[in-house]
Amino acid sequence: MAANAVVAGGADDRHREFSFTDGDFDFIRRLVGEQTGINLSDGKREMVYGRLTRRLRERGIGTFAEYCKLLEGDDGEIMHLVNAITTNLTSFFRENHHFEYLRNTVLPELLDHNRHSRRLRIWSSGCSTGEEPYSIAITLKETLPANHGWDVKILATDIDTNVLDRARRGVYAQDGVRNLPPERVQRWFRRGAGTNAGKVQVNPALQELIRFRQLNLMSESWPMKGRFDVIFCRNVVIYFDKPTQKRLFARYAQVLDARRHLFIGHSETLFQICDEFELVGNTVYRKRT
């Protein structure tokens, strides 16, 4: 049954700009779940309404029932839906203990183990507006010896095309770096010019390490061919139900080398989710042999 055919119930629409029925919400959260794996609970109804009203205005649509009809026949609009719903809260060196662990424990191990191949591959999965992969790049630059000659690449992916565009530009508000040490800001950021005046621009040396790509983690196949040494997947699976989490972490294990590391968010856990990893630090896991 189409969303617009479901009888309204629950919230009173009389004081809303747009009619938004229970059927509309059920249709949207089912579609979001199919496309992204995100599980929208009943408590997210007002959030969904608030985030999508701008899109209805842009398309000149008067009700959510009309918008649901549009979604049924327009794959391009589904991407706008996903961009609006996904949450992109992040900051430079968020959960800094992860970057300290990367610097002090993981990288020394990798420099020894990979000394023959001289190759490092790191994946920032759910990179949002880019603060995480740039923080990883800074950690690498500050840890690896000068003129090291290693082949180092960071893959940064997200489902949201809007945040990826911002990440590629590498331009941020001054407030975004206010909590970083001044010497780090001076070394890795530049003053914005022209239309970016009053902002900061990341050092091009960091951008050279990173490849930003759009990726839906729910896709049947991932395009990456080689294995990774480190995967960051932080504050992503909190939006997924348990079966989806199990499938995702099993796939991460497939593309991660043995004894390599997975970093997850502070409110996330692999307990009773995936037994292919062992806990070795504060929300830091190592793939078992």
C-alpha positions in Angstrom: 0.0 0.0 0.0 1.4 3.4 -0.9 2.1 5.8 1.9 -0.6 8.3 0.8 -3.2 5.5 1.0 -2.6 4.8 4.7 -5.1 6.4 7.1 -3.6 9.3 9.2 -3.1 8.9 12.9 -1.2 10.1 15.8 0.2 13.7 15.4 -2.2 16.5 14.8 -1.4 18.2 11.4 -3.6 21.2 11.9 -0.7 23.4 13.0 1.9 22.0 10.6 3.0 23.6 7.3 2.7 20.2 5.6 0.4 17.3 6.2 2.5 14.4 7.6 0.6 11.2 8.4 1.7 8.0 10.2 1.6 6.3 6.8 4.0 9.0 5.3 6.4 8.4 8.2 6.2 4.6 7.9 6.9 4.8 4.1 9.9 7.2 4.6 11.5 5.2 7.4 11.0 1.9 5.5 12.7 3.5 2.4 15.5 5.0 4.5 16.1 1.6 6.1 16.3 -0.2 2.7 18.7 2.4 1.3 21.0 3.0 4.2 20.4 0.5 7.0 19.4 3.3 9.4 16.6 2.3 11.7 14.3 5.3 12.4 12.4 4.8 15.6 9.0 6.3 16.4 10.9 9.0 18.4 12.5 10.2 15.2 9.3 11.3 13.6 9.6 15.0 14.4 13.2 14.9 13.3 12.2 13.5 9.9 9.5 16.1 9.5 11.9 18.9 10.4 14.7 17.8 8.0 12.5 17.2 5.0 10.3 20.3 5.1 13.0 22.3 3.3 13.0 19.7 0.5 9.3 19.9 0.1 9.5 23.7 -0.2 12.3 23.4 -2.8 10.2 21.0 -4.9 7.0 23.0 -4.5 5.2 20.1 -2.9 2.3 20.6 -0.6 2.1 17.4 1.4 4.3 14.5 2.5 1.9 12.1 0.6 3.0 13.9 -2.6 6.6 13.7 -1.6 6.3 9.9 -1.0 4.8 9.5 -4.5 7.8 11.4 -5.9 10.2 9.1 -4.0 8.5 6.0 -5.5 9.5 7.1 -9.0 12.6 9.2 -8.7 15.9 7.6 -7.7 17.6 11.1 -7.7 15.2 12.3 -5.1 16.1 9.4 -2.9 19.7 10.7 -2.7 18.3 14.1 -1.4 16.3 12.2 1.1 19.4 10.3 2.4 21.4 13.5 2.5 18.7 15.2 4.6 18.2 12.3 7.1 21.8 11.3 7.8 23.5 12.9 10.8 26.9 14.5 10.4 28.1 15.6 13.8 31.9 15.6 13.8 35.0 17.6 14.7 38.8 17.4 14.4 40.4 14.8 16.7 37.0 13.8 18.1 37.6 11.1 20.7 41.3 12.0 20.7 42.3 8.8 22.5 41.8 7.0 19.2 44.4 9.2 17.4 46.8 8.7 20.3 46.4 5.0 20.0 46.9 5.2 16.3 50.1 7.2 16.8 51.6 5.3 19.7 50.5 1.7 19.1 49.1 1.0 15.7 51.5 3.0 13.5 54.7 1.6 15.1 53.4 -1.9 14.5 52.5 -1.2 10.9 55.9 0.5 10.2 57.5 -2.7 11.4 55.2 -5.3 9.8 54.8 -3.5 6.5 58.5 -2.5 6.2 58.9 -4.6 3.0 55.8 -3.5 1.2 56.1 0.1 2.6 52.4 0.4 2.1 49.7 1.8 4.4 45.9 1.8 3.7 43.4 3.4 6.1 39.6 3.7 5.6 37.5 6.4 7.2 34.0 4.9 6.8 31.3 7.5 7.4 33.7 10.4 7.0 31.1 13.1 7.1 32.5 16.6 6.4 36.1 15.4 6.5 37.4 16.2 10.0 38.1 12.5 10.8 40.2 11.7 7.7 42.1 15.0 8.0 42.8 14.2 11.6 44.1 10.8 10.5 46.2 12.5 7.9 47.7 14.9 10.4 48.5 12.0 12.7 50.3 10.2 9.9 52.2 13.2 8.8 53.3 13.9 12.4 54.3 10.3 13.0 55.9 9.0 9.8 59.6 9.9 9.4 60.4 12.7 6.9 61.0 11.5 3.3 59.7 8.1 4.4 59.0 6.9 0.8 56.0 4.9 1.9 52.8 4.5 -0.2 50.2 5.9 2.1 46.5 6.4 1.2 43.4 7.2 3.2 40.0 6.3 1.7 37.2 8.5 3.0 33.6 7.5 2.2 30.2 8.6 3.1 26.7 8.1 1.7 25.9 11.9 1.8 27.1 13.6 -1.3 26.7 17.1 0.2 29.1 16.5 3.1 31.6 14.8 0.7 31.7 18.0 -1.4 32.5 20.0 1.8 35.1 17.5 2.8 36.9 17.7 -0.6 37.1 21.5 -0.3 38.7 21.2 3.1 37.4 24.7 4.2 36.2 25.1 7.8 35.0 27.8 10.2 37.6 29.2 12.6 35.6 27.7 15.4 36.4 24.2 14.0 40.0 24.5 15.0 39.8 26.6 18.1 40.4 23.5 20.4 43.5 22.4 18.5 47.0 23.4 19.7 48.1 26.6 18.0 51.2 25.0 16.6 49.1 22.3 14.9 46.8 24.9 13.4 49.7 26.9 12.1 51.3 23.8 10.5 48.3 22.2 9.0 45.8 25.0 8.2 45.9 28.2 6.2 43.9 31.3 6.3 41.1 31.3 3.8 41.1 33.9 1.0 38.4 35.3 -1.3 35.1 33.7 -0.7 36.7 31.7 2.1 37.9 34.7 4.0 37.5 34.3 7.8 37.7 30.5 7.5 40.6 28.1 7.4 41.8 25.8 4.6 43.5 22.5 5.2 47.1 22.1 4.0 47.2 20.6 0.5 49.7 18.1 1.8 46.9 16.5 3.8 44.5 16.5 0.9 47.0 14.6 -1.2 46.7 11.6 1.1 42.9 11.3 0.9 40.5 10.1 -1.7 36.9 11.0 -1.0 34.3 8.7 -2.5 30.5 8.3 -2.2 29.7 4.8 -0.8 26.5 3.2 0.6 27.6 0.7 3.2 24.5 -1.3 2.4 25.5 -1.9 -1.2 25.8 -5.5 -2.2 29.4 -5.1 -3.2 32.1 -2.6 -2.3 34.5 -1.3 -5.0 37.7 -1.6 -2.9 40.0 -4.3 -4.1 42.8 -4.3 -1.6 42.8 -4.9 2.1 43.1 -2.2 4.8 45.5 -1.8 7.8 43.1 0.4 9.8 39.3 1.1 9.6 37.6 3.9 11.4 33.8 3.4 11.6 32.8 5.7 14.4 29.3 6.7 15.4 27.8 5.0 12.3 26.3 1.7 13.5 24.4 3.4 16.3 21.7 4.1 13.7 21.5 0.4 12.6 19.6 -2.5 14.0 21.6 -5.5 15.4 21.3 -7.7 12.2 22.6 -4.9 10.1 25.4 -4.3 12.5 26.4 -7.9 12.4 26.5 -7.9 8.6 28.5 -4.7 8.4 31.2 -5.7 10.9 31.5 -9.1 9.2 32.2 -7.3 5.9 34.7 -5.0 7.6 36.5 -8.1 8.8 36.7 -9.4 5.2 38.5 -6.3 4.0 40.8 -5.8 7.0 44.1 -7.7 7.2 44.6 -10.1 10.1 45.7 -8.5 13.4 44.8 -5.0 12.0 42.6 -2.5 13.8 39.1 -1.3 13.8 38.0 1.9 15.6 34.4 2.4 16.6 32.4 5.1 18.4 32.4 5.7 22.2 28.8 4.4 22.5 29.2 1.4 20.2 30.4 -2.1 20.9 31.1 -5.4 19.2 29.9 -7.5 22.2 27.6 -10.2 20.9 27.8 -8.5 17.5 30.9 -9.9 15.9 33.4 -12.4 17.3 36.1 -11.8 14.6 37.6 -8.9 16.7 39.1 -8.7 20.1 39.0 -5.5 22.3 42.5 -4.0 22.8 41.7 -0.5 23.8 39.0 2.0 24.5 36.6 1.1 21.6 39.6 -0.1 19.7 39.5 -3.7 18.3 42.0 -5.9 16.6 41.0 -8.5 14.0 41.7 -12.0 15.2 44.1 -14.3 13.2 
